[in-house]
Amino acid sequence: MTVSAGAVGGRAIVFGDDVNTDVIIPGRYLVSIDPAELAEHAFEPLGPEVQARLRESAVVVAGRNFGCGSAREQASTCLIGAGIGAVVARSFSRVFFRNAINTGLVAVECPDAVDAIEDGGEVLVDYTAGTVTVGSGTFAFAPYPPGLQVILEAGGLIPYLMSQAEAGRRG
């Protein structure tokens, strides 16, 4: 699968509804902020098979209310550390959604695509065009506004703000 600027994709791992942050990254590991270290424990409550499948995937697919629970930023950073580039869900906890953007993880609500994606299938998410491609099907969602796109392209909010501060010092 070809991935271009503004798009991420690859193999999908599919979950159901109400995947909470305690499942994504258990609270006992919140002493770390290192994405690679956190990734070792991503989805640990679901067992080593799920963790192995996660590491072979590039896109997490889920039902309603993905990322519900506590407001831990590590829930999105552990996914990044595990090699996940996007989460496609029916809906997100608002805090998880914002944490995803702030950490540079693409998060899109596209219920029709969720219905079409099979576990292990290939998915392409183009957040600039507002499409999710699954096999021969393409599903639309509201594309990210330019302000969020530049944050994602910078790798998250902190890298974006640092680049803006550096540009201000040079300018």
Order of alpha helices (4+ residues) and beta strands (2+ residues): beta-alpha-alpha-alpha-beta-alpha-beta-alpha-beta-alpha-beta-beta-beta-alpha-alpha
